[in-house]
């Protein structure tokens, strides 16, 4: 009985681990836009059986992290300019609201944490490491939004980030950005001042200006 229980637990753990790994890789832009993924290839590369790999792909497709055809072929999103504009609008709406809700809980420890993350973001920009740049950029935003205590809204924001990840990687790598977004400093300044209109403007500008590069 013990062996059977551990085997079942191991299968579920394999699925969860693979799902979390692929979700992170897609969100952080480690995969290119339109990159195909197969159940067999995913299973072999990650040392799991076909079932956990298949379920991980289906779960990611349900979140919009992958597109999947009726035949079961999966690929990372390859976004049109119109789709990027739609996702940019969603980010502007949701993330300004999250920032506003986080403001009353933006104490000194949070601001210090955001400054530390922004330093890591600047370092990634100098090194022109697109994946690290995207990862630290999203960490900056997520750290702020967690203080909003609005998990449903944050989940929607993360779904948008998932869909944008591969395209962000391709564009930021091409731009070879050598400095972090100045709007992060504006966000931190607004938090320090307790200035909600300035905070909403800084977040909205940070999000929309960055995504304009994706439409170029």
KETORGU-878999 format. One record per residue (C-alpha): x, y, z. Coordinates in steps of 0.5 Angstrom, whole numbers, padded with zeros to 4 digits, always signed. Example, Ala and Ser with C-alpha at 12.3 -4.5 7.8 and 13.67 -1.06 7.14 Angstrom:
<pts>
+0025-0009+0016;+0027-0002+0014;
</pts>
This chain:
<pts>
+0000+0000+0000;+0006+0005+0002;+0009+0004-0005;+0002+0005-0009;+0001+0011-0005;+0008+0014-0006;+0007+0012-0014;+0001+0016-0014;+0004+0022-0011;+0010+0022-0015;+0005+0022-0021;+0002+0028-0019;+0008+0031-0016;+0011+0030-0023;+0005+0034-0027;+0005+0040-0022;+0013+0041-0022;+0013+0041-0030;+0007+0045-0030;+0010+0050-0026;+0017+0050-0029;+0014+0051-0036;+0009+0056-0034;+0015+0060-0031;+0019+0059-0037;+0014+0062-0042;+0012+0068-0037;+0019+0070-0037;+0020+0069-0044;+0025+0063-0044;+0021+0060-0050;+0020+0064-0057;+0014+0066-0060;+0010+0060-0064;+0015+0055-0061;+0012+0048-0062;+0012+0043-0056;+0010+0036-0056;+0008+0031-0051;+0013+0026-0053;+0019+0032-0053;+0016+0035-0046;+0016+0028-0043;+0023+0026-0045;+0026+0033-0044;+0024+0033-0037;+0024+0026-0035;+0017+0024-0034;+0012+0020-0037;+0007+0022-0043;+0001+0023-0038;+0004+0029-0034;+0007+0032-0040;+0000+0032-0043;-0004+0035-0037;+0001+0040-0036;+0000+0042-0044;-0007+0042-0043;-0007+0046-0036;-0002+0051-0040;-0007+0052-0046;-0013+0053-0041;-0009+0059-0038;-0007+0062-0045;+0000+0060-0044;+0000+0056-0050;-0005+0055-0056;-0007+0048-0058;-0010+0045-0064;-0015+0040-0065;-0010+0035-0066;-0006+0036-0060;-0001+0041-0063;+0002+0046-0058;+0006+0052-0059;+0007+0059-0055;+0003+0065-0057;+0005+0069-0063;+0001+0075-0062;-0001+0080-0067;-0001+0087-0066;-0008+0087-0065;-0008+0082-0059;-0002+0086-0056;-0006+0092-0056;-0012+0088-0053;-0007+0085-0047;-0004+0092-0046;-0011+0095-0045;-0012+0090-0040;-0005+0091-0036;-0007+0098-0036;-0014+0097-0033;-0012+0091-0028;-0005+0094-0026;-0007+0101-0024;-0013+0098-0020;-0008+0093-0016;-0003+0099-0015;-0008+0103-0012;-0011+0098-0007;-0003+0096-0005;-0002+0104-0004;-0005+0104+0004;+0000+0098+0005;+0006+0100+0002;+0010+0101+0008;+0018+0102+0008;+0020+0095+0008;+0016+0094+0001;+0019+0100-0002;+0026+0098+0000;+0024+0091-0003;+0022+0094-0009;+0029+0098-0010;+0033+0092-0009;+0029+0089-0014;+0030+0095-0019;+0037+0094-0018;+0037+0087-0020;+0033+0089-0026;+0038+0095-0028;+0044+0090-0027;+0040+0085-0032;+0039+0091-0037;+0046+0093-0037;+0048+0085-0038;+0043+0085-0044;+0040+0079-0041;+0033+0079-0044;+0030+0073-0039;+0033+0076-0033;+0030+0083-0035;+0023+0080-0036;+0024+0076-0029;+0026+0082-0025;+0021+0087-0028;+0015+0082-0027;+0018+0081-0020;+0018+0088-0019;+0010+0089-0021;+0008+0082-0017;+0011+0084-0011;+0007+0091-0011;+0001+0088-0013;+0001+0082-0007;+0000+0088-0002;-0007+0089-0006;-0010+0083-0003;-0014+0082-0009;-0012+0075-0011;-0017+0074-0017;-0014+0081-0020;-0007+0079-0019;-0009+0072-0022;-0012+0075-0029;-0006+0080-0029;-0001+0074-0029;-0005+0070-0034;-0004+0077-0039;+0004+0076-0037;+0004+0069-0039;+0001+0071-0046;+0006+0076-0047;+0012+0073-0044;+0015+0070-0051;+0014+0076-0055;+0017+0080-0050;+0023+0076-0050;+0024+0077-0057;+0023+0084-0058;+0027+0086-0051;+0032+0082-0054;+0032+0086-0061;+0032+0092-0057;+0038+0091-0053;+0035+0095-0048;+0041+0098-0043;+0037+0101-0038;+0031+0099-0033;+0025+0103-0034;+0025+0110-0031;+0018+0109-0029;+0020+0104-0024;+0023+0110-0020;+0017+0114-0021;+0013+0108-0018;+0017+0108-0012;+0017+0116-0011;+0009+0116-0012;+0009+0110-0006;+0014+0114-0002;+0009+0120-0003;+0003+0116-0002;+0001+0120-0008;-0005+0115-0011;-0006+0119-0018;+0002+0119-0019;+0002+0112-0018;-0003+0110-0023;+0000+0114-0028;+0007+0111-0027;+0004+0104-0027;+0000+0106-0033;+0005+0109-0037;+0010+0104-0035;+0006+0098-0038;+0003+0102-0044;+0010+0104-0046;+0013+0098-0045;+0008+0094-0050;+0008+0099-0055;+0015+0096-0057;+0012+0090-0058;+0007+0093-0063;+0013+0096-0067;
</pts>
